[in-house]
Amino acid sequence: MVVGAIGLTGGIGSGKSTVARLLVGLGAHLVDTDAIARRLTARGGAAMPALAAAFGAEAVASDGALDRELMRRLVFADAGAKTRLEAVLHPLIGAEARREAALAAGAAVVYDVPLLTESSHWRTRVQRVLVVDCDEATQVARVVQRPGWNEAAARAVIAQQAPRRQRRAIADAVIHNDGLTLAALADEVGALWSLWQALG
């Protein structure tokens, strides 16, 4: 039996991307909205002309892609900038997500959506919501290992995202990814996948 569409979400540094890869290994068809956004804002990406018009030439990095660091600072400092950014990106992301989901060929679709909690639109697309959760200290410790990140930047992103309790409130299942080895995380994901396969 095919599992219905799954919405996958979690805060930065929660391990959501790792869970997404594990689900793909179990046969899911992944639609990664962050990856879609990166393609749209790469050099020559479909969103770049509108973003340059909305934010000016300074929003375009020397390589022709969106200056992500500049944009991160802008949206944290100015709610209006965030609204303008989302007005450009969200319709394009939605259209590309629909196109990618149509390629599933009968496999269960997993929508990896960082902002799923904040978006009733995305929740209407899925049958179940899986939240990957961990302590904030764990999130920060993981994020600062990434190139170009420090503790202040990590905490700023966490503060902008939905609170953990709000994510858990919309979940059909929560994976608590604190102190788990990769093997233990894979076991949890596999057990949940088997349960949802049985339920259909």
N, C-alpha and C positions, 0 to 999 in steps of 0.2 A: 504494500500500500504506500502511496506517495504522501509524504508529509506536506501539509499546507504551507503557504508562504510564511516565512519567519522574519520578524524584525529583530535585528541584533543591534544592541546599543550598550554603551558604557562610557564612563568618563575617560579622559586622557590618561594613559598609563595603566588602564585597568587590565589590559591583556585581550581586549576585544579583537584585535587583528589576529592574534594567535588563535583564538577560538574560531574565527572565520576560516582560517586555513585548515583547522581540524575538521570543521564541518564540510569543507570542500573535499577533504580526503575521505569523508564518509559518503560522498555522492551528491552533495548540495551544489546548486548553481549560484555562485556569488555575484551579487550586484553591489559593488563597493562605491558608495557615493563620494567618499573622499578621493578615491582614484579618479572618478569621473571629473570632480572639480579640478584636480591637478591637470588633467588633460585639457580641460576647457580653458585653463589659465596658463598653459604652456605657450611657448613661442608659436604663433600661428593658430592658437586655440580659438574656438568659436566665440568665446566670451571676451577676448582681448579688445576688439574695437569698441564694444560698449563700455568696458571698464576704463579704457583710456579716455573715452568721452565723459564718463561720469566723474573720474578722479584726476584727470590731467595726465600729461606725459610723464610726470614724476612717478606715477604708479607703475610704469613699465621699466623693468630692470634692463641692464645693459645687454642681456642676452635675448631680450624681446618677450620674456615671460612676465607675469605679474610679480611685482616686488612684494613677496609674501611678508617679509619682516615689516616693511613700511605699512602694509595693509593691516597687519596684526596690531601695530601701534595705533593706527587710525581708528579701528573699530572698538578698541578698548577705551579710547579717549572720547569717542563721539558716537552716540547711539544712532544719530542720523546717517553716519557713514556705514554703519552695520546694515541699516535698512536699505541703503542704496546698493550695497554689495549684494545683499540677498535678493533684491529685486532683479538684478542682472542674472545672478547664478542659479537661483532656485528653479525658474521655469526650464532652463537649459538642462540642469541636472535631472529634473523630473522626466523630461522627454527622453534623455539618453537612458535613464533607468528603465523606462518602459520598453525601449528598444532592446536593451540587454536582457531583460526578463523574458521577452518573447523568444529568446534563443535557448531557453531552458530544456526544450525537448522532453518534457515530462518529468524532469528532475524537480525536487523541491527548491524553490527560490529563497535565498537568504539575502535580505536587504540589510547591508551594513550601513547604518545611519546614525552618526554621532548625535544629531539633533532630533532623534525620533521622539523623545519624551516631550519636547516642546512643540511637536508638529502633529496635530490631529489628522492632517492630510496623509502622512506616512502611515499612521496607525490604521487607517481604513484599508490599506493595501495588504495587510498581513493578518494571518489567522492567529499567530502566537507571537509573543514578545519575549525575547531572551535578553536578560541584563547581565553583563559581566561587572562585578562589583569588587571593590577593595578599599582598604583604609586610605585616607588622603595622604598619610605619610608614605605609604607604599607607592601611590601615584607619583608623588614628587620624586622619590628615590629613583623610580624608573625613568621619568622624563628627563631628569638632569643628566642621565647617561647618553642622551641623544646629542648629536653635534649641534652647537649653537644655542643650547638651552641652559638656563640656570634656574635656581630655586624660585626667584622672583617671577620669572616668566611662566614657570609651571604653575605657580599659585594663582597668577593672574588669569590663566586659561581656566583653571578649576573654578575660580570665582565666577566666571562668565557662563559656565555650563550649568545645567539643571542640577539641583542638589541630589545627593545620593538617595535620600528618602523618596524624592519625587520619581526618580527612575524606578526604584524598587516597587513603587505603588502601581505602576502600569504593567509590571512583569507577570508573565505566566510561569516563568522560571528564573531563578537567580543563581548564577555560579559565583561563589565567593572565592575570588582568586587572590587570596592572601596566603603566602607560605606554601603554595602548591608547587610541586615539581612539574615539569612538562608532562611526565608520564601520568601523574595524578590528575592533572587538568584534562588530559586526553581521555582518561577513564571516565571522568564526570561528563564530558561532552558526549562520549560514546553511549553512556547509559541513558542520557536524556534523549539522544537521537533515537535509540532503540525504543524508548517509551513512546515518543511521538510517532514513530513508524507504526507501532502497534495501535495507537489511537486513531491514526489517519488524519 
